[in-house]
Amino acid sequence: MATFAHPCAGAEKTSETAFYTNSCYEKESGDVAGYVVKEQGGGPHPDLWIYWSEGVFMEPAPAKIVNDARAPGRFAFVASLPGGSRRLSFDGVKTDRALEGMMTSPWDTTPRHVVLERRPEKEAFDPQRHVGTGYCAPLTSSPSSEAQHP
């Protein structure tokens, strides 16, 4: 199992930290898959970090909210990933329970609908109760297509 340091390790934390994720373990390989969005600070200008999986969670990239004057519930962000021109973006809605919307990533050829449910930190990064579900579930649009994982 991979270990990693959180971006705020040793830093003073605000009272509000939330984790939104579709993380799961792939049934066949046992690899972790999916995304985790860490929101710290709450309010209109929280600090955001995005973690993504390449078999294990990669070091997080800071994300920036892009719709400052958003309508109630709307939530959009963009993150520049290490390695140059790779970007990851999200545009959707935020509730107390989830982020739901379209995710654009370097791994998918078209934007993908995602539901990132709010989970405790431990469950977000070690999704033992989520095996072969969420991002790991087979695509239903084409029986022969292979699911692409970030």
Backbone as CSV, one residue per row, in Angstrom:
resi,resn,N_x,N_y,N_z,CA_x,CA_y,CA_z,C_x,C_y,C_z
1,MET,0.842,-1.168,0.000,0.000,0.000,0.000,0.890,1.233,0.000
2,ALA,0.556,2.206,-0.820,1.363,3.414,-0.951,1.098,4.374,0.199
3,THR,2.117,5.110,0.551,1.958,6.173,1.527,2.418,7.463,0.875
4,PHE,1.894,8.582,1.334,2.269,9.876,0.788,2.027,10.931,1.854
5,ALA,2.665,12.062,1.673,2.506,13.169,2.612,1.409,14.095,2.112
6,HIS,0.589,14.540,2.997,-0.430,15.522,2.636,0.231,16.880,2.436
7,PRO,-0.340,17.728,1.558,0.295,19.002,1.245,0.390,19.942,2.437
8,CYS,-0.419,19.722,3.450,-0.416,20.626,4.596,0.231,19.992,5.815
9,ALA,0.980,18.919,5.612,1.608,18.256,6.749,2.440,19.266,7.521
10,GLY,2.155,19.392,8.803,2.887,20.313,9.651,2.354,21.737,9.611
11,ALA,1.463,22.028,8.695,0.914,23.383,8.599,-0.336,23.478,9.466
12,GLU,-0.650,24.683,9.890,-1.849,24.891,10.684,-3.077,24.667,9.808
13,LYS,-4.029,23.884,10.281,-5.226,23.580,9.515,-6.367,24.459,9.988
14,THR,-7.263,24.780,9.046,-8.459,25.502,9.431,-9.458,24.502,9.975
15,SER,-10.562,25.002,10.489,-11.530,24.118,11.119,-12.308,23.283,10.122
16,GLU,-12.370,23.694,8.864,-13.162,22.958,7.889,-12.266,22.283,6.856
17,THR,-12.285,20.959,6.832,-11.603,20.201,5.792,-12.556,19.118,5.333
18,ALA,-12.746,19.022,4.020,-13.643,18.022,3.450,-12.908,17.269,2.353
19,PHE,-13.263,16.002,2.197,-12.684,15.156,1.152,-13.821,14.631,0.285
20,TYR,-13.722,14.868,-1.018,-14.704,14.393,-1.991,-13.984,13.418,-2.913
21,THR,-14.576,12.234,-3.147,-13.845,11.219,-3.887,-14.747,10.217,-4.592
22,ASN,-14.183,9.596,-5.596,-14.780,8.418,-6.216,-13.776,7.271,-6.146
23,SER,-12.879,7.323,-5.168,-11.817,6.322,-5.049,-12.391,4.942,-4.774
24,CYS,-11.680,3.948,-5.282,-12.064,2.559,-5.096,-10.861,1.687,-5.412
25,TYR,-10.970,0.426,-5.082,-9.959,-0.541,-5.482,-10.486,-1.298,-6.691
26,GLU,-9.659,-1.417,-7.725,-10.049,-2.195,-8.892,-10.120,-3.659,-8.490
27,LYS,-11.186,-4.286,-8.891,-11.442,-5.667,-8.473,-10.338,-6.612,-8.943
28,GLU,-9.902,-6.500,-10.193,-8.927,-7.446,-10.735,-7.500,-7.193,-10.262
29,SER,-7.056,-5.926,-10.323,-5.653,-5.632,-10.013,-5.404,-5.298,-8.548
30,GLY,-6.426,-4.814,-7.861,-6.243,-4.357,-6.488,-5.674,-2.959,-6.392
31,ASP,-5.442,-2.320,-7.556,-4.925,-0.946,-7.569,-6.007,0.027,-7.137
32,VAL,-5.597,1.113,-6.501,-6.525,2.177,-6.171,-6.760,3.003,-7.435
33,ALA,-7.977,3.473,-7.617,-8.330,4.270,-8.792,-9.219,5.423,-8.350
34,GLY,-9.262,6.464,-9.162,-10.168,7.569,-8.908,-9.471,8.858,-8.543
35,TYR,-10.277,9.794,-8.052,-9.825,11.123,-7.681,-10.204,11.402,-6.228
36,VAL,-9.428,12.268,-5.579,-9.784,12.826,-4.280,-9.581,14.331,-4.380
37,VAL,-10.591,15.092,-3.995,-10.483,16.548,-3.906,-10.499,16.903,-2.430
38,LYS,-9.458,17.578,-1.989,-9.377,18.043,-0.601,-9.712,19.525,-0.603
39,GLU,-10.731,19.879,0.181,-11.150,21.275,0.322,-10.866,21.692,1.753
40,GLN,-10.078,22.743,1.901,-9.714,23.188,3.236,-10.050,24.662,3.386
41,GLY,-10.757,24.980,4.444,-11.053,26.368,4.747,-12.482,26.771,4.510
42,GLY,-13.211,26.063,3.662,-14.604,26.401,3.415,-14.772,27.818,2.885
43,GLY,-15.975,28.319,2.953,-16.266,29.663,2.495,-16.132,29.792,0.987
44,PRO,-16.134,31.030,0.493,-16.111,31.238,-0.949,-14.747,30.990,-1.602
45,HIS,-13.677,30.977,-0.822,-12.327,30.817,-1.385,-11.527,29.753,-0.639
46,PRO,-12.002,28.488,-0.668,-11.248,27.447,0.041,-9.969,27.092,-0.717
47,ASP,-9.033,26.488,-0.003,-7.855,25.905,-0.650,-8.265,24.534,-1.164
48,LEU,-7.865,24.219,-2.388,-8.204,22.930,-2.993,-6.951,22.216,-3.452
49,TRP,-6.944,20.879,-3.310,-5.904,20.024,-3.864,-6.596,18.858,-4.539
50,ILE,-6.049,18.408,-5.648,-6.589,17.247,-6.349,-5.548,16.139,-6.346
51,TYR,-5.971,14.969,-5.925,-5.154,13.762,-5.978,-5.758,12.895,-7.078
52,TRP,-4.947,12.201,-7.829,-5.422,11.286,-8.856,-4.608,10.017,-8.766
53,SER,-5.144,8.982,-9.333,-4.496,7.685,-9.222,-3.844,7.281,-10.534
54,GLU,-2.651,6.743,-10.405,-1.972,6.052,-11.495,-1.538,4.706,-10.922
55,GLY,-2.515,3.975,-10.379,-2.263,2.737,-9.646,-2.143,2.992,-8.156
56,VAL,-1.563,4.123,-7.790,-1.495,4.646,-6.424,-1.806,6.136,-6.529
57,PHE,-2.154,6.758,-5.421,-2.399,8.193,-5.469,-1.100,8.957,-5.663
58,MET,-1.125,9.895,-6.588,0.022,10.735,-6.878,0.032,11.922,-5.909
59,GLU,1.192,12.571,-5.808,1.278,13.771,-4.974,0.237,14.783,-5.470
60,PRO,-0.415,15.516,-4.578,-1.513,16.384,-4.991,-1.045,17.615,-5.770
61,ALA,-1.947,18.097,-6.597,-1.723,19.345,-7.323,-2.702,20.378,-6.761
62,PRO,-2.242,21.597,-6.530,-3.178,22.627,-6.078,-4.173,22.935,-7.194
63,ALA,-5.396,23.200,-6.815,-6.442,23.534,-7.781,-6.977,24.920,-7.458
64,LYS,-7.479,25.581,-8.468,-8.003,26.935,-8.303,-9.458,26.982,-8.736
65,ILE,-10.293,27.581,-7.895,-11.695,27.768,-8.253,-11.737,28.782,-9.394
66,VAL,-12.465,28.447,-10.461,-12.456,29.304,-11.649,-13.720,30.126,-11.824
67,ASN,-14.755,29.830,-11.091,-15.976,30.629,-11.226,-16.267,31.350,-9.920
68,ASP,-15.501,32.408,-9.690,-15.577,33.149,-8.435,-16.980,33.663,-8.139
69,ALA,-17.683,34.140,-9.172,-19.031,34.682,-8.980,-20.055,33.626,-9.362
70,ARG,-19.875,32.421,-8.870,-20.726,31.308,-9.279,-22.129,31.399,-8.679
71,ALA,-23.045,30.774,-9.383,-24.406,30.660,-8.873,-24.394,29.726,-7.662
72,PRO,-25.360,29.851,-6.771,-25.393,28.976,-5.603,-25.316,27.500,-6.008
73,GLY,-24.410,26.793,-5.361,-24.244,25.370,-5.624,-23.294,25.030,-6.757
74,ARG,-23.023,25.964,-7.659,-22.108,25.682,-8.771,-20.687,25.636,-8.230
75,PHE,-19.870,24.768,-8.816,-18.503,24.597,-8.336,-17.636,24.183,-9.510
76,ALA,-16.587,24.919,-9.774,-15.678,24.590,-10.876,-14.255,24.902,-10.444
77,PHE,-13.320,24.036,-10.876,-11.915,24.282,-10.571,-11.057,23.734,-11.689
78,VAL,-9.807,24.183,-11.700,-8.817,23.680,-12.652,-7.511,23.484,-11.903
79,ALA,-6.772,22.438,-12.293,-5.467,22.158,-11.688,-4.477,21.864,-12.799
80,SER,-3.286,22.435,-12.676,-2.193,22.099,-13.590,-1.411,20.966,-12.958
81,LEU,-1.299,19.855,-13.684,-0.624,18.679,-13.151,0.862,18.749,-13.465
82,PRO,1.682,18.101,-12.666,3.123,18.088,-12.942,3.398,17.523,-14.336
83,GLY,4.441,18.026,-14.956,4.822,17.500,-16.264,4.415,18.381,-17.420
84,GLY,4.213,19.652,-17.167,3.984,20.550,-18.292,2.543,20.937,-18.509
85,SER,2.006,20.571,-19.659,0.729,21.114,-20.105,-0.484,20.278,-19.680
86,ARG,-0.316,19.297,-18.834,-1.456,18.481,-18.418,-2.329,19.254,-17.439
87,ARG,-3.631,19.262,-17.719,-4.590,19.964,-16.859,-5.761,19.049,-16.538
88,LEU,-6.334,19.282,-15.395,-7.510,18.564,-14.960,-8.530,19.605,-14.529
89,SER,-9.768,19.490,-14.977,-10.775,20.475,-14.593,-12.087,19.799,-14.238
90,PHE,-12.867,20.503,-13.439,-14.174,20.027,-12.990,-15.147,21.180,-13.111
91,ASP,-16.357,20.884,-13.577,-17.429,21.879,-13.639,-18.721,21.176,-13.267
92,GLY,-19.331,21.599,-12.161,-20.548,20.937,-11.721,-21.183,21.633,-10.544
93,VAL,-21.731,20.845,-9.652,-22.416,21.367,-8.475,-21.809,20.758,-7.221
94,LYS,-21.962,21.488,-6.126,-21.461,21.036,-4.836,-22.619,21.016,-3.853
95,THR,-22.756,19.885,-3.159,-23.713,19.779,-2.061,-22.935,19.383,-0.811
96,ASP,-23.624,19.223,0.295,-22.959,18.760,1.511,-22.465,17.330,1.360
97,ARG,-23.038,16.583,0.430,-22.717,15.163,0.286,-21.784,14.832,-0.867
98,ALA,-21.688,15.714,-1.889,-20.916,15.328,-3.074,-20.608,16.513,-3.983
99,LEU,-19.619,16.277,-4.852,-19.381,17.117,-6.019,-19.845,16.275,-7.201
100,GLU,-20.680,16.840,-8.060,-21.151,16.092,-9.225,-21.071,16.983,-10.444
101,GLY,-20.447,16.454,-11.491,-20.331,17.239,-12.710,-19.431,16.557,-13.719
102,MET,-18.865,17.372,-14.600,-18.026,16.859,-15.675,-16.560,17.106,-15.342
103,MET,-15.759,16.032,-15.449,-14.320,16.093,-15.199,-13.618,15.939,-16.541
104,THR,-12.696,16.845,-16.814,-11.861,16.765,-18.001,-10.446,16.467,-17.522
105,SER,-9.849,15.410,-18.090,-8.510,15.024,-17.659,-7.684,14.612,-18.867
106,PRO,-6.366,14.548,-18.701,-5.510,14.103,-19.796,-5.706,12.627,-20.156
107,TRP,-6.380,11.864,-19.290,-6.541,10.430,-19.513,-7.793,10.071,-20.288
108,ASP,-8.736,10.979,-20.375,-9.986,10.715,-21.085,-10.064,11.616,-22.313
109,THR,-10.592,11.079,-23.403,-10.676,11.863,-24.642,-11.843,12.836,-24.627
110,THR,-12.836,12.592,-23.806,-13.966,13.505,-23.669,-14.233,13.709,-22.181
111,PRO,-14.892,14.802,-21.805,-15.237,14.991,-20.395,-16.065,13.810,-19.879
112,ARG,-15.854,13.470,-18.633,-16.521,12.318,-18.023,-17.361,12.793,-16.845
113,HIS,-18.591,12.273,-16.751,-19.451,12.580,-15.611,-18.906,11.847,-14.382
114,VAL,-18.710,12.580,-13.288,-18.229,11.978,-12.049,-19.094,12.424,-10.878
115,VAL,-19.183,11.559,-9.903,-19.777,11.893,-8.614,-18.691,11.627,-7.588
116,LEU,-18.234,12.685,-6.936,-17.209,12.587,-5.903,-17.920,12.749,-4.564
117,GLU,-18.144,11.622,-3.890,-18.903,11.682,-2.647,-18.012,12.108,-1.484
118,ARG,-18.618,12.790,-0.545,-17.871,13.232,0.639,-17.640,12.031,1.538
119,ARG,-16.378,11.819,1.916,-16.009,10.709,2.791,-15.007,11.199,3.824
120,PRO,-14.875,10.460,4.910,-13.798,10.767,5.860,-12.445,10.600,5.163
121,GLU,-11.437,11.284,5.657,-10.112,11.257,5.034,-9.577,9.841,4.862
122,LYS,-9.630,9.030,5.890,-9.085,7.667,5.799,-9.783,6.871,4.704
123,GLU,-11.091,6.966,4.628,-11.852,6.221,3.624,-11.628,6.767,2.216
124,ALA,-11.335,8.057,2.099,-11.053,8.631,0.783,-9.779,8.040,0.189
125,PHE,-8.745,7.896,1.013,-7.454,7.424,0.526,-7.261,5.906,0.648
126,ASP,-8.075,5.253,1.439,-7.991,3.799,1.607,-9.424,3.260,1.527
127,PRO,-9.973,3.191,0.314,-11.404,2.899,0.138,-11.739,1.411,0.242
128,GLN,-11.468,0.820,1.395,-11.642,-0.623,1.557,-13.068,-1.095,1.316
129,ARG,-14.049,-0.234,1.587,-15.448,-0.633,1.380,-15.887,-0.415,-0.067
130,HIS,-15.006,0.079,-0.908,-15.350,0.403,-2.289,-14.437,-0.387,-3.226
131,VAL,-14.879,-1.577,-3.590,-14.101,-2.439,-4.478,-14.918,-2.683,-5.737
132,GLY,-14.332,-2.364,-6.887,-15.027,-2.608,-8.141,-16.269,-1.768,-8.309
133,THR,-16.314,-0.609,-7.636,-17.462,0.285,-7.739,-16.982,1.642,-8.212
134,GLY,-17.894,2.560,-8.433,-17.514,3.925,-8.812,-16.683,3.942,-10.074
135,TYR,-15.510,4.545,-10.002,-14.637,4.661,-11.156,-14.200,3.297,-11.658
136,CYS,-14.221,2.292,-10.795,-13.751,0.958,-11.159,-14.803,0.137,-11.879
137,ALA,-16.048,0.552,-11.809,-17.111,-0.221,-12.448,-16.943,-0.171,-13.964
138,PRO,-17.308,-1.249,-14.646,-17.189,-1.235,-16.107,-18.080,-0.161,-16.711
139,LEU,-17.643,0.395,-17.833,-18.456,1.371,-18.545,-19.692,0.667,-19.091
140,THR,-20.834,1.315,-19.022,-22.067,0.697,-19.515,-22.397,1.120,-20.934
141,SER,-21.717,2.125,-21.469,-22.054,2.614,-22.804,-21.659,1.638,-23.896
142,SER,-20.612,0.865,-23.682,-20.159,-0.081,-24.686,-19.609,-1.312,-23.987
143,PRO,-20.244,-2.475,-24.176,-19.800,-3.659,-23.448,-18.358,-4.040,-23.732
144,SER,-17.832,-3.686,-24.907,-16.476,-4.073,-25.229,-15.432,-3.039,-24.844
145,SER,-15.878,-1.880,-24.380,-14.906,-0.827,-24.057,-14.246,-1.099,-22.719
146,GLU,-12.994,-0.707,-22.623,-12.247,-0.843,-21.391,-12.418,0.428,-20.586
147,ALA,-12.645,0.306,-19.282,-12.746,1.497,-18.433,-11.369,2.133,-18.340
148,GLN,-11.326,3.457,-18.503,-10.069,4.182,-18.367,-10.024,4.789,-16.982
149,HIS,-8.894,4.635,-16.335,-8.748,5.149,-14.977,-7.683,6.211,-14.978
150,PRO,-7.878,7.213,-14.158,-6.832,8.241,-14.097,-5.571,7.674,-13.506
